[in-house]
């Protein structure tokens, strides 16, 4: 699940919204290492699917969350494809184990 967080959510003493941008963004690379030595890499990209029709209707660091339990069994039919934005990525942390 992805919410607005500090990027789009309420920040500062006056609760300014969309301070850093007005669209929620996600860039993902998950590396899963198995006990047999193999590795699986899951990345966001053109085939990454998303939906904004899940049970969390609103979420904000300062303003809380609105949860609709009737949306828990949402259909994959409402999933969409990602919108790709080209930009340079500068890693902010190395969490090598």
N, C-alpha and C positions, 0 to 999 in steps of 0.2 A: 504494500500500500504506500502511496505517495501523497503527501499533503503539501500545502503551501509552505509551511515552515518559515524560516527566516527570510527566504527568497521573496515570497509573495505575501506572506502573512503580516500580522501586526508587529511592528517594531518600534522601539523608542517609547518615550514617555507619553506621546500623543497617539500611539497606535496607528502610525502611518502604514497604509497597505501598498503593495506593489512597489516597494522602495527600490528593489534591485531589478525588477522585471515584472511583466504582466502575464506571462505564460509559465505554467509549471513545467520544469525541464527534468530530464532524467538521462544519465549516461551511466551504463552498467557494464562491468566485466566481473563475473563471478567465476573463480577457479575452484573446482571441487577436486580434492586429492583423495583417492581411494587407497585402502590398505594393500591392494595388490600392485601399487605403484602407478596405476593409470590416472589420468586426469581428464576432467570434463570442463570445458570453458563455455559459459553462457553469457552472451553479449547482447546489448541492445543494438538495434540496427533496423534495416528496412523490413525485416520479417518479424520484428518484435510487436506483440499485440498488447492492447491496452483497453480499458473501459473506464468511463466515469459514471457508470450506473450501478456501482456496488453499494453496500450498506452504509458506508461512511459518506454522508451527504455534505458535511462541512467539517473541517478540522483546522485549527489555528493554535499556535503556541500560547497565545494570551487569551483568546476568546473561547477556547474549549472545542467540543466536538458535538455534532448532531449525528445520531446513529438511527437508521431505519431498518429494523429487523426483518421487515417484509421483503427487503432486497437481498437477503442472504443467499438465496438460490438463483442469482441472476443467470441469464442465458448467455452462452458464448456468442449468440447471434448479435449481441449488442457490442461486441468487441470491434475495435477499429485498428487500422495500421498506424504505425508511428509517422510523425512528421519529422523528416530529417532536416537538421540545421547544420550547415557546414561552418566549422570554426576551429581554431587552434586550441588544443587541450594542453594545459600545463598541469602536470600532476602536483598535488599539494602535499602528499604524504606517501611514504614507502612503508608498507606494513608487512614486509617479507618476514616469514617465520623461520 
